Amino acid sequence: MKKYILAVTFTLSAIFSTSGISFPSVFPTGTTIFQPEKTWSGYTILDAADKKGTVLIDMNGNVIRRWTELNGMGPFRILPGGYVMGGR
């Protein structure tokens, strides 16, 4: 009887201890939660991930415009009149 209780205790502790320390090995990127009622509508300008210019994206992540001639270090800014300022 003692061996049975010991075996059950060991098995249960092995099962629950591994689930307690497990964590995902792949983490999501990009927008994972988008609540339009809690955000300001607008655009974001940032360095392209492929290092080939600068992109302007909307709140859904759609590329609106890409500037291939601006491929330096950011930060990039959109000025009044539609001019883009940034590194080159």
N, C-alpha and C positions, 0 to 999 in steps of 0.2 A: 504494500500500500504506500509506503514511504517513497519507493522508487517511482511509482505512478505519479504521485503528487510532485515529486522533483522533476520528472520528465515533462509534465504539463506546465509547471511553472517556468521551466527553461524554455519550452517551445513558445509560450505566450510572451515571455520577456524578449525573446529573439524577434518575434514578429512585430511587436509594438515598438521596440527600440529602433529598428531600422526605418519604420515609417515616421518616427519622430524627428529624425535627422536628415531625411531625404529632402532634396530641393531640386528644382528644374535645372537641367543642364543647358537648355536653349531658352534664351530670354527674348521676348518680343521687342521689336524696334518700331519706330515711327509712332503714329498716333494710335494709342490703344483704347482710349476712352475719349469720345468726342461728344460733348453735350452743347449743342448750338445755343441753347438758352443761357448758358453760363460763360459764353465767350464773346469777344468783340469781333465783329466781322472785319476782315482785312486781308492783307497780303504779307508775306514774309520773303525777304531777299537773303540769300545765303550762298556760300561757296558750293559748287556742284560736288557731289560725292566722287565723281570720276576725275576730278581736278581739271575739267575742261570748261572753265568759265564760271559764270554766276547764274543762278536761276531765281525766278520770281514764282512763288507758289501761292495758291489760295488756301483756305482753311481746310479743304478736303485733300490737300496734297497734290493737286493737279498742277503741272508745270504750265504757267501762263506765258512766260518769256524766258529765253536763255540768251545770255551775252557771252559769246565765246572769246571775245577780245579782252574781257576782264578776267584774267586767270591768276591774279596775284593773291596776296594775303588780304583778308578782310579786315575790319568789318566794312561792308558795303552799305551805302545809304542811297535812298531815292530822294532827290531834291525836287523842289517845286519846279514845274515845267517838264517833268519827266526825265530829268538828267540823273544819271547814276554816277555816284562817286565811290571810289574804292581803290585798292592797290592794283598795281599793274606790273 
